[in-house]
Amino acid sequence: MTKALKSIDPDVHFRVLHLLEEEPELTQRELAQKLGISLGGVNYCLKSLIQIGHIKAGNFSKNPNKSVYLYLLTPKGISEKANLTAGFLKRKMVEYHALKKEIDTIQSKVKRVKYRNGD
């Protein structure tokens, strides 16, 4: 595993690949906005993903604005996105169950207090 890959949060890695698969023409600024992270963070992440071969960047050949890039997932990136999706879902299910347990506990306490107060 490369140093660049180790330093990318797996949820951010997944979300970047997911967004770029859906909208490869997104700018770094738009990605930063959608992800809720800094523009510098997106730039670092994209460079790392290009370095490890999960995405490739290219200019729109007919666009007069040559600074506009198209970010495409590579076959390796598509495969990694599938792996990251499984991990993402597993982490979110663990979070969901923990949150549900906490909510149930709080609701139970509220019901006991209401019962004691005659509400």
Buried (B, 14 or more C-beta within 10 A) or exposed (E): EEEBBEEBEEBBBBBBBBBBBEEBEBBBEEBBEBBEBEEEBBEBBBEBBBEBEBBBBEEEEEEEEEEEBBBBBBEEBEEBBEEBEEEBEEEEEEEEEEEEEEEEEEEEEEEEEEEEEEE
